Amino acid sequence: MEKIKCPVCNNTLIFVDHILGEIKCQRCKKIIRIDKESSEEHAHTEVK
């Protein structure tokens, strides 16, 4: 499992093995797009 953090405010968003989707940060209200395969070392996150 990997901890996914918001790239803007560094708030922990979710713990995942693999995910493809978007999540809204509760602290800074930015929408974060997350793309992580189970074989990847780290998730690719980008602010929308």
Backbone as ProteinMPNN parsed JSONL, in Angstrom:
{"seq_chain_A": "MEKIKCPVCNNTLIFVDHILGEIKCQRCKKIIRIDKESSEEHAHTEVK", "coords_chain_A": {"N_chain_A": [[0.837, -1.183, 0.0], [0.382, 2.264, -0.653], [0.796, 5.622, 0.412], [-1.067, 8.296, -0.694], [-0.575, 11.652, -1.309], [-1.699, 15.074, -1.264], [-0.438, 17.176, -3.768], [-0.375, 19.921, -3.45], [-0.967, 20.82, -0.747], [0.105, 18.84, 0.837], [-1.44, 17.098, 2.296], [-2.579, 13.954, 3.502], [-4.338, 11.893, 1.363], [-5.356, 9.299, 0.623], [-4.909, 5.754, 1.037], [-3.586, 3.375, -1.1], [-3.362, 0.5, -3.347], [-3.611, 0.255, -6.146], [-4.955, 2.63, -8.441], [-7.075, 4.624, -10.491], [-8.217, 7.632, -11.091], [-10.014, 10.504, -9.762], [-9.785, 12.714, -6.967], [-10.992, 14.883, -4.428], [-9.279, 17.182, -2.498], [-9.733, 17.603, 0.927], [-8.697, 19.618, 2.467], [-7.456, 21.777, 0.902], [-9.227, 21.98, -1.197], [-8.718, 21.41, -3.876], [-8.931, 19.532, -6.937], [-7.57, 16.415, -7.461], [-5.964, 14.445, -9.805], [-5.313, 11.052, -10.042], [-3.119, 8.488, -10.993], [-2.182, 5.345, -10.741], [-0.609, 2.359, -11.165], [-0.485, -1.055, -10.038], [2.049, -2.064, -10.336], [3.745, 0.096, -10.424], [6.168, 2.214, -8.823], [5.634, 4.755, -7.601], [2.796, 6.932, -7.408], [1.347, 8.841, -10.067], [0.446, 12.078, -9.793], [-1.64, 14.869, -10.456], [-2.668, 18.261, -10.346], [-5.849, 19.539, -10.918]], "CA_chain_A": [[0.0, 0.0, 0.0], [1.11, 3.521, -0.728], [0.071, 6.801, 0.873], [-1.171, 9.333, -1.723], [-0.702, 12.963, -0.68], [-2.02, 16.212, -2.115], [0.803, 17.876, -4.132], [-0.49, 21.332, -3.098], [-0.88, 21.089, 0.694], [0.764, 17.691, 1.454], [-2.412, 16.386, 3.124], [-2.77, 12.563, 3.094], [-5.656, 11.727, 0.763], [-5.859, 7.933, 0.561], [-3.932, 4.67, 0.975], [-4.034, 2.528, -2.213], [-2.46, -0.373, -4.087], [-3.719, 0.772, -7.506], [-6.105, 3.523, -8.583], [-7.145, 5.526, -11.632], [-9.383, 8.471, -10.83], [-9.838, 11.838, -9.21], [-10.244, 12.89, -5.588], [-10.935, 16.277, -4.003], [-8.605, 17.374, -1.211], [-10.621, 18.224, 1.903], [-8.051, 20.79, 3.071], [-7.263, 22.902, -0.014], [-10.359, 21.941, -2.127], [-8.271, 21.156, -5.246], [-9.22, 18.199, -7.453], [-6.314, 15.746, -7.775], [-6.085, 13.276, -10.676], [-4.352, 10.045, -9.599], [-2.938, 7.348, -11.893], [-1.185, 4.462, -10.146], [-0.726, 0.927, -11.427], [0.065, -1.819, -8.912], [3.455, -2.346, -10.592], [4.529, 1.327, -10.344], [6.73, 2.559, -7.51], [4.928, 5.92, -7.049], [1.645, 7.38, -8.191], [1.432, 10.101, -10.796], [-0.658, 12.941, -9.391], [-1.626, 16.199, -11.022], [-3.742, 19.127, -9.863], [-6.739, 19.925, -12.011]], "C_chain_A": [[0.876, 1.239, 0.0], [0.207, 4.658, -0.28], [0.107, 7.847, -0.244], [-1.435, 10.65, -1.021], [-1.047, 14.013, -1.721], [-0.715, 16.935, -2.469], [0.786, 19.359, -3.756], [-0.23, 21.559, -1.613], [-0.279, 19.934, 1.49], [-0.141, 16.945, 2.432], [-2.537, 14.95, 2.618], [-4.197, 12.385, 2.603], [-6.194, 10.317, 0.929], [-4.677, 6.968, 0.581], [-4.425, 3.683, -0.086], [-2.935, 1.586, -2.694], [-2.436, 0.04, -5.56], [-5.005, 1.571, -7.631], [-5.963, 4.305, -9.884], [-8.393, 6.366, -11.415], [-9.007, 9.83, -10.299], [-10.388, 11.861, -7.781], [-10.083, 14.371, -5.233], [-10.288, 16.354, -2.632], [-9.534, 18.13, -0.271], [-10.023, 19.501, 2.495], [-8.001, 21.978, 2.108], [-8.323, 22.974, -1.117], [-9.95, 21.817, -3.596], [-8.655, 19.745, -5.651], [-7.907, 17.6, -7.955], [-6.604, 14.533, -8.645], [-4.965, 12.31, -10.308], [-4.329, 8.902, -10.597], [-1.821, 6.49, -11.323], [-1.515, 3.016, -10.482], [-0.099, 0.182, -10.254], [1.552, -2.103, -9.098], [4.346, -1.107, -10.473], [5.021, 1.562, -8.925], [5.932, 3.682, -6.851], [3.8, 6.329, -7.987], [1.98, 8.686, -8.914], [0.214, 10.935, -10.41], [-0.518, 14.276, -10.098], [-2.851, 16.963, -10.543], [-4.548, 19.57, -11.066], [-7.276, 21.306, -11.775]], "O_chain_A": [[1.964, 1.255, 0.576], [-0.993, 4.661, -0.556], [1.185, 8.24, -0.691], [-2.38, 10.774, -0.242], [-0.731, 13.868, -2.902], [0.049, 17.28, -1.567], [1.84, 19.995, -3.745], [0.612, 22.378, -1.244], [-0.162, 20.036, 2.711], [0.352, 16.233, 3.306], [-2.597, 14.742, 1.406], [-5.152, 12.683, 3.321], [-7.345, 10.134, 1.325], [-3.57, 7.331, 0.184], [-5.554, 3.199, 0.004], [-1.747, 1.83, -2.484], [-1.365, 0.161, -6.154], [-6.018, 1.242, -7.013], [-4.851, 4.608, -10.317], [-9.509, 5.862, -11.542], [-7.854, 10.255, -10.37], [-11.32, 11.132, -7.44], [-9.146, 15.026, -5.689], [-10.71, 15.663, -1.705], [-10.063, 19.181, -0.631], [-10.757, 20.368, 2.97], [-8.453, 23.069, 2.454], [-8.327, 23.926, -1.898], [-10.762, 22.094, -4.478], [-8.703, 18.851, -4.806], [-7.215, 18.204, -8.774], [-7.407, 13.68, -8.267], [-3.798, 12.699, -10.265], [-5.377, 8.401, -11.003], [-0.648, 6.856, -11.406], [-2.579, 2.514, -10.122], [0.74, 0.742, -9.549], [2.252, -2.358, -8.119], [5.57, -1.233, -10.425], [4.378, 1.164, -7.954], [5.587, 3.583, -5.673], [3.853, 6.098, -9.195], [2.77, 9.505, -8.445], [-0.922, 10.539, -10.673], [0.594, 14.758, -10.315], [-3.926, 16.392, -10.36], [-3.994, 19.93, -12.105], [-8.048, 21.816, -12.587]]}, "name": "protein", "num_of_chains": 1, "seq": "MEKIKCPVCNNTLIFVDHILGEIKCQRCKKIIRIDKESSEEHAHTEVK"}
